[in-house]
Amino acid sequence: MGNGAPEKQSVRVTILSRPYTLLAAGDPREVEEAAASVNELMLSIAAKAPNADSTRIAVLACLHLADKLRTLDGELARVKEDADRQSGKFALMLDELIAVAREQS
């Protein structure tokens, strides 16, 4: 390609009994795994709502995934806050140790 962009590969997947051909810049297995996860979710929704059409199933799957993403974003923010707090504590401890070492020398 010349511009440094990874070459895209064609990946065939099946979601809700429909075949799709996708272009993947990364590992095709990751696309296949993501598609399998989406397929599993949509099949689960379809089993609980047998009269729902594929569009409704897709919307419900998107809402489920959006909620999961929102929850994970919140957890990540809490982990980052905790890491920042701990980092601040360690910085203070290190400053104290440096001060003690300077006093002793």
N, C-alpha and C positions, 0 to 999 in steps of 0.2 A: 504494500500500500504506500509506503514511503512517508506517511505523516505520523507514524508512531502509534496509530490507533490499532488495537488488536483486530485481527480479521474475524468477521462474524461467521458463525457456522449455523447451518440449518438444523433445527431440532424438532422432531415430530413428537407430539404428545396427544393424549386423549383426555378430555375433560367432559364429564357428563355424557359419555358415549359419542362425543363429537371430536373428530381429529383436527388438530391445529398444527401448523408449521410455523415455528418461531425462529427468529434470528438471535443467537446468543454470542456475545463477545467473550464471555468467560467459559468456564467449564460446563459443557452441555449437561453433565450429570446434575449440576445444581439446578438448572432449569427443569430437568425431568423430575427431580425431587420436589421442587416447588409446585409443579403442575400436579404431581401425585397427591400432595397435601391439599391443594385446592379441590381436586377431584374427590378426595375422601370427604372433605367438608361438605361439598355440594351434594354428594350422594347421601350423606347423613341427613342433611336438610330435606332432600327429596323424599327420603324414607319417612320423615315425620310429617311432611306435607305432600302427600301423593298427588293431590290435584293441582299443585302449583306448577306454573309454566317455568321454563328455563330462565327467563328474565327475572322473575320473582325470586327464584332460587339463587341466582347470581347476586341480586341486590342483598338478600339476607346474608349470603356468604361475605359480601363486602362489608356489611355492617358488623358482622362478627369479627372479621379481621381488623377493621378500624378500631373497634373496642379493645381488641387484644393489643394493638399497637399503642393506643392511648394509655392503657394500663402499663405496658412495658416502658413507655416514655416517662411516666410518673415514677416508676421504680428506678429507672436510670438516673433521673434527676435527684432522687433521694440518695442513691449511692454516690453520685458526684458530690453532693453536699456533705455527706459523711466523710468522703475522702478529703475534701477541702478542709473540713474541721480537724481531721486527724493530721493532715499535713501541717496545719497551723500549730497544733500541739507539738509535733515533732520539731518544727522549726524553733519554737520557744525552748524546748528541752535542749536542743543543740546549741542555741545561743547561751543558755545557762552553763552548759558543759564547757563551752569555749571560754566563757568568762572565768569559771573556776580554774581551768587550765592555765589561763594567763596570770591569775593571782598566785598560783603555785609556782610559776616559773620565775 
